[in-house]
């Protein structure tokens, strides 16, 4: 998985290949019969199973969020194939949960803690929720830290760019009001701030995608050549 990111590959295609036993090239073939459904499943697996999603949870997620009907045994097979294909996943999950149970907290790479007293609960539902939080925090919590570092870099550059008006953060997205004639300058500056290596141990590329439009609802993606 990390190699896919390092080489600029398609992570959803890689997971499709792992889950369904097709080649990476087949997983990217948009004309293949099962392409849309399999890629939809791979996306939902990537966004949920790494945080400890169970087969029943995956079944519900696929049904109500993606409109894909799968039986419980099919969901069990999907998760089993994922763990067999990404062999380090299960060991990382178990080690992370065990560490959180000892400490009663999980933390981001930069040390921000999320306290989880429920991880020692005798109630399965309470303990299970805390365990999922312990898996989520090192990933999404660290991602939040990385975005905050980028925001600090952007704020430092605002005095030199009074025309750049930050107005909104949506998860991992930042929204600005920018004069049309300054779009190229803004994209170059913001991308540089967001793609900078956040800490020395982080050895994967960060890619910031830019979109622009007259209104929020009409924004369209900008390619690197559009800058």
SEKEDREN-513202 format. One record per residue: x, y, z of N, C-alpha, C in turn; residue in one letter. Coordinates in pm, whole numbers, padded with zeros to 5 digits, always signed. Layout:
XYZXYZXYZA...
% end
This chain:
+00082-00120+00000+00000+00000+00000+00087+00126+00000X+00187+00128+00084+00276+00244+00089+00350+00262-00043X+00385+00152-00106+00453+00160-00236+00361+00222-00341X+00232+00192-00332+00135+00251-00425+00136+00403-00412X+00140+00452-00289+00144+00597-00267+00277+00657-00314X+00386+00586-00286+00518+00638-00323+00533+00653-00474X+00470+00564-00549+00485+00565-00694+00372+00639-00765X+00285+00703-00686+00175+00778-00746+00068+00689-00806X+00054+00568-00752-00043+00473-00804-00185+00502-00758X-00275+00415-00799-00418+00428-00769-00451+00334-00653X-00471+00389-00534-00489+00306-00415-00618+00225-00422X-00722+00282-00481-00848+00208-00490-00835+00091-00590X-00757+00109-00695-00731-00001-00787-00649-00109-00719X-00552-00067-00638-00469-00164-00567-00553-00248-00473X-00645-00185-00402-00731-00258-00309-00832-00344-00385X-00880-00297-00499-00967-00379-00583-00896-00507-00624X-00770-00492-00662-00689-00608-00702-00674-00707-00587X-00649-00654-00467-00630-00738-00349-00758-00812-00311X-00870-00742-00315-00997-00800-00269-01054-00901-00368X-01047-00867-00497-01118-00948-00597-01027-01034-00683X-00897-01030-00658-00806-01118-00728-00788-01088-00875X-00808-00960-00913-00784-00919-01051-00649-00848-01057X-00595-00833-01177-00468-00762-01188-00490-00612-01164X-00382-00541-01134-00390-00397-01112-00442-00328-01238X-00399-00376-01355-00443-00318-01482-00592-00341-01502X-00639-00462-01470-00782-00491-01483-00864-00405-01387X-00810-00383-01269-00881-00301-01170-00899-00158-01217X-00814-00111-01307-00823+00026-01359-00903+00037-01488X-00944-00077-01542-01016-00079-01671-01161-00039-01651X-01194+00085-01688-01329+00137-01667-01434+00069-01753X-01391-00004-01854-01486-00072-01943-01514-00215-01898X-01447-00259-01795-01469-00394-01744-01605-00401-01676X-01672-00515-01691-01809-00532-01643-01826-00496-01496X-01738-00543-01410-01754-00525-01266-01677-00404-01212X-01626-00321-01302-01538-00211-01258-01604-00121-01154X-01724-00070-01185-01786+00030-01098-01818-00027-00961X-01879-00145-00956-01916-00203-00827-01793-00238-00744X-01694-00300-00807-01575-00340-00733-01498-00219-00681X-01490-00115-00761-01417+00006-00716-01493+00073-00602X-01626+00075-00609-01707+00131-00502-01682+00056-00372X-01678-00076-00380-01651-00157-00262-01511-00129-00208X-01413-00122-00299-01274-00096-00258-01262+00038-00186X-01331+00140-00236-01326+00272-00172-01381+00265-00030X-01495+00200-00014-01556+00192+00118-01472+00108+00213X-01406+00006+00160-01315-00074+00242-01197+00010+00286X-01139+00086+00194-01025+00172+00228-01062+00275+00333X-01185+00327+00327-01225+00434+00418-01279+00382+00551X-01297+00250+00566-01358+00203+00688-01294+00083+00754X-01256-00015+00675-01209-00141+00733-01079-00123+00810X-00997-00029+00771-00870-00007+00841-00893+00041+00983X-01012+00095+01010-01043+00142+01144-01122+00036+01222X-01118-00088+01178-01180-00195+01253-01324-00224+01217X-01368-00186+01097-01505-00212+01054-01529-00363+01043X-01638-00410+01102-01673-00551+01099-01753-00583+00974X-01768-00712+00940-01845-00749+00819-01986-00690+00818X-02055-00692+00932-02190-00635+00937-02187-00486+00911X-02089-00418+00968-02076-00275+00944-02045-00245+00799X-01960-00327+00737-01929-00309+00596-02054-00332+00511X-02130-00433+00546-02255-00461+00474-02349-00342+00478X-02365-00283+00597-02454-00167+00612-02400-00045+00538X-02268-00026+00546-02207+00088+00476-02228+00078+00326X-02204-00040+00271-02221-00060+00127-02366-00041+00085X-02458-00088+00168-02600-00081+00132-02653+00062+00139X-02626+00130+00250-02691+00259+00273-02611+00377+00221X-02479+00363+00205-02398+00473+00155-02361+00459+00008X-02350+00334-00039-02304+00313-00176-02408+00244-00264X-02517+00197-00204-02621+00131-00283-02580-00003-00338X-02488-00072-00270-02439-00203-00315-02485-00308-00214X-02557-00408-00262-02608-00515-00175-02510-00631-00173X-02460-00666-00056-02372-00782-00040-02416-00862+00081X-02407-00994+00071-02442-01079+00184-02335-01070+00291X-02369-01114+00411-02272-01111+00520-02150-01200+00489X-02169-01322+00436-02052-01403+00398-01965-01335+00293X-02025-01262+00200-01947-01189+00099-01864-01080+00165X-01921-01011+00263-01847-00907+00334-01734-00968+00418X-01761-01083+00476-01656-01153+00551-01541-01190+00458X-01573-01234+00338-01471-01272+00240-01391-01150+00195X-01459-01037+00176-01391-00914+00135-01287-00873+00238X-01326-00875+00366-01234-00834+00472-01120-00935+00486X-01150-01063+00473-01046-01166+00481-00945-01150+00368X-00993-01121+00247-00903-01101+00133-00818-00977+00152X-00878-00873+00208-00803-00750+00234-00687-00777+00329X-00715-00846+00438-00611-00872+00538-00505-00968+00484X-00546-01060+00396-00448-01150+00336-00359-01076+00237X-00417-00978+00167-00340-00903+00068-00251-00798+00130X-00300-00731+00236-00220-00633+00310-00180-00700+00442X-00075-00776+00439-00043-00866+00550-00009-00795+00680X+00037-00671+00671+00071-00599+00793-00048-00535+00863X-00166-00541+00800-00282-00471+00855-00326-00526+00989X-00348-00657+00996-00398-00718+01120-00301-00699+01236X-00172-00718+01208-00073-00705+01316-00067-00561+01366X-00078-00464+01274-00079-00323+01317-00204-00293+01400X-00320-00343+01356-00443-00318+01429-00435-00375+01570X-00390-00500+01583-00385-00563+01715-00284-00494+01806X-00169-00457+01751-00067-00389+01831-00116-00252+01877X-00186-00181+01789-00237-00048+01823-00344-00056+01930X-00435-00153+01918-00541-00169+02018-00481-00211+02153X-00383-00299+02150-00321-00345+02275-00249-00230+02346X-00180-00149+02269-00110-00034+02328-00209+00064+02390X-00320+00089+02320-00422+00180+02372-00485+00124+02500X-00501-00008+02506-00559-00070+02626-00465-00056+02746X-00334-00060+02721-00238-00042+02829-00234+00103+02877X-00236+00195+02781-00220+00337+02814-00352+00406+02850X-00461+00351+02798-00594+00414+02806-00604+00538+02716X-00519+00545+02617-00530+00650+02516-00459+00606+02389X-00498+00670+02280-00428+00655+02153-00376+00794+02116X-00280+00802+02025-00225+00933+01995-00185+00944+01849X-00176+01067+01803-00129+01094+01668+00024+01083+01666X+00082+01088+01547+00227+01078+01537+00296+01191+01611X+00232+01306+01616+00292+01422+01681+00259+01430+01830X+00189+01328+01882+00169+01319+02026+00038+01373+02080X-00054+01412+01995-00185+01457+02045-00267+01335+02088X-00315+01336+02210-00378+01217+02267-00531+01220+02257X-00586+01099+02244-00730+01079+02257-00751+00975+02367X-00805+01018+02478-00820+00928+02592-00939+00833+02571X-00918+00705+02603-01015+00601+02573-01038+00510+02694X-01100+00562+02798-01124+00478+02917-01214+00358+02887X-01298+00370+02785-01389+00261+02752-01322+00139+02691X-01193+00148+02659-01126+00037+02593-01108-00082+02687X-01126-00060+02817-01121-00170+02914-01259-00211+02964X-01362-00158+02902-01498-00186+02946-01535-00333+02925X-01622-00383+03011-01674-00520+02997-01788-00525+02896X-01837-00408+02858-01941-00399+02756-01876-00409+02618X-01917-00505+02537-01856-00524+02406-01871-00401+02319X-01990-00340+02320-02013-00225+02233-01926-00106+02272X-01912-00083+02403-01829+00028+02450-01682+00002+02416X-01635-00119+02444-01496-00154+02415-01467-00150+02266X-01560-00202+02185-01541-00205+02041-01531-00065+01983X-01616+00027+02031-01610+00165+01984-01475+00228+02019X-01430+00205+02142-01301+00261+02185-01186+00204+02102X-01193+00075+02068-01088+00014+01986-01086+00075+01846X-01203+00102+01790-01207+00166+01658-01149+00307+01664X-01177+00377+01775-01118+00510+01793-00966+00502+01803X-00917+00396+01868-00772+00381+01884-00704+00360+01749X-00775+00300+01654-00720+00280+01520-00735+00405+01435X-00842+00477+01457-00869+00597+01377-00773+00710+01409X-00741+00726+01538-00662+00841+01582-00523+00852+01517X-00443+00743+01510-00311+00756+01448-00318+00791+01299X-00430+00761+01235-00443+00787+01091-00509+00922+01067X-00636+00933+01100-00706+01058+01073-00663+01170+01167X-00624+01133+01288-00573+01236+01379-00443+01295+01330X-00355+01209+01280-00228+01259+01225-00254+01342+01100X-00352+01299+01018-00388+01378+00899-00436+01517+00939X-00512+01525+01048-00559+01656+01097-00441+01741+01144X-00344+01678+01209-00224+01751+01251-00149+01806+01130X-00137+01724+01026-00066+01766+00906-00134+01888+00842X-00268+01886+00840-00340+02000+00783-00319+02125+00868X-00318+02108+01001-00296+02225+01088-00158+02286+01064X-00057+02202+01043+00077+02254+01013+00076+02334+00882X+00000+02283+00783-00011+02354+00655-00081+02488+00674X-00184+02491+00757-00255+02616+00784-00163+02719+00847X-00077+02675+00938+00019+02766+01001+00111+02828+00896X+00158+02745+00802+00245+02798+00696+00170+02899+00608X+00043+02869+00579-00037+02960+00497-00058+03093+00571X-00091+03086+00700-00116+03207+00778+00008+03297+00783X+00126+03234+00791+00249+03312+00794+00270+03389+00664X+00215+03335+00553+00233+03400+00425+00126+03500+00388X+00023+03513+00472-00087+03604+00439-00049+03752+00441X+00037+03799+00533+00071+03942+00530+00129+03986+00396X+00198+03896+00327+00253+03930+00195+00150+03913+00085X+00035+03855+00118-00068+03826+00017-00204+03873+00070X-00225+04003+00084-00351+04054+00140-00472+04020+00054X-00448+03982-00069-00557+03945-00160-00607+03801-00138X-00535+03723-00057-00571+03584-00032-00655+03575+00096X-00781+03535+00083-00875+03536+00194-00920+03393+00229X-00862+03331+00333-00911+03200+00375-01046+03214+00443X-01142+03129+00406-01277+03144+00463-01332+03016+00526X-01278+02898+00490-01345+02777+00535-01252+02656+00530X-01265+02569+00631-01200+02437+00628-01309+02331+00628X-01300+02236+00536-01395+02124+00529-01312+01996+00533X-01303+01934+00650-01222+01813+00667-01077+01842+00626X-01033+01786+00512-00895+01809+00469-00887+01909+00354X-00991+01989+00338-00993+02090+00232-00992+02230+00291X-00926+02321+00220-00924+02462+00259-00984+02544+00145X-01066+02641+00181-01135+02723+00081-01094+02869+00097X-01072+02935-00016-01025+03074-00017-01106+03157-00116X-01111+03285-00091-01159+03380-00192-01035+03443-00255X-01028+03434-00387-00907+03475-00458-00946+03558-00582X-00883+03671-00605-00907+03743-00730-00866+03655-00849X-00943+03658-00955-00917+03571-01069-00775+03587-01123X-00726+03710-01122-00593+03734-01178-00481+03682-01087X-00515+03643-00965-00416+03591-00869-00425+03440-00851X-00506+03374-00930-00530+03232-00912-00401+03151-00920X-00319+03177-01021-00195+03100-01037-00104+03116-00915X-00089+03240-00869-00004+03266-00753-00057+03193-00629X-00189+03198-00612-00250+03136-00495-00232+02984-00496X-00257+02921-00610-00245+02776-00620-00102+02732-00593X-00006+02804-00650+00135+02770-00629+00172+02779-00481X+00131+02888-00416+00164+02909-00275+00096+02807-00185X-00034+02786-00205-00110+02695-00118-00063+02551-00136X-00038+02511-00259+00013+02376-00283+00147+02355-00212X+00233+02454-00219+00364+02442-00156+00348+02425-00005X+00256+02500+00054+00234+02491+00198+00175+02356+00238X+00086+02302+00157+00016+02179+00191+00097+02054+00158X+00189+02064+00063+00265+01947+00022+00400+01933+00091X+00435+02031+00174+00564+02024+00245+00566+01905+00342X+00680+01838+00351+00694+01725+00443+00662+01771+00585X+00564+01708+00651+00519+01758+00781+00615+01729+00897X+00682+01616+00892+00782+01580+00994+00879+01481+00932X+01001+01471+00984+01107+01394+00917+01072+01249+00888X+00995+01185+00975+00964+01043+00957+00862+01017+00847X+00793+01121+00802+00689+01106+00700+00755+01097+00563X+00752+00977+00503+00827+00957+00379+00737+00926+00260X+00610+00966+00266+00519+00949+00153+00488+01086+00093X+00463+01092-00038+00433+01221-00100+00296+01273-00058X+00286+01402-00036+00158+01468-00011+00117+01540-00139X-00002+01514-00189-00050+01575-00312-00172+01661-00280X-00162+01790-00305-00274+01882-00285-00341+01908-00420X-00468+01877-00429-00544+01898-00552-00620+02030-00543X-00614+02109-00648-00677+02242-00648-00801+02243-00736X-00902+02317-00691-01023+02342-00769-01054+02491-00762X-01120+02542-00866-01154+02685-00868-01287+02704-00939X-01357+02811-00898-01484+02844-00962-01537+02974-00910X-01635+03029-00980-01696+03155-00939-01774+03136-00809X-01836+03018-00793-01906+02984-00670-01856+02848-00623X-01888+02814-00497-01843+02686-00441-01899+02569-00522X-02024+02581-00564-02088+02471-00636-02043+02455-00780X-01971+02552-00833-01928+02542-00973-01778+02520-00988X-01710+02489-00878-01565+02470-00886-01530+02345-00965X-01424+02353-01041-01373+02241-01120-01226+02221-01089X-01182+02097-01097-01045+02064-01065-00945+02127-01159X-00832+02167-01104-00723+02223-01182-00609+02123-01189X-00555+02100-01304-00439+02013-01319-00313+02094-01294X-00201+02024-01276-00073+02090-01250-00042+02189-01361X-00079+02155-01485-00049+02241-01600-00138+02363-01605X-00247+02364-01520-00339+02476-01522-00291+02594-01437X-00184+02570-01358-00139+02673-01267-00096+02798-01344X
% end
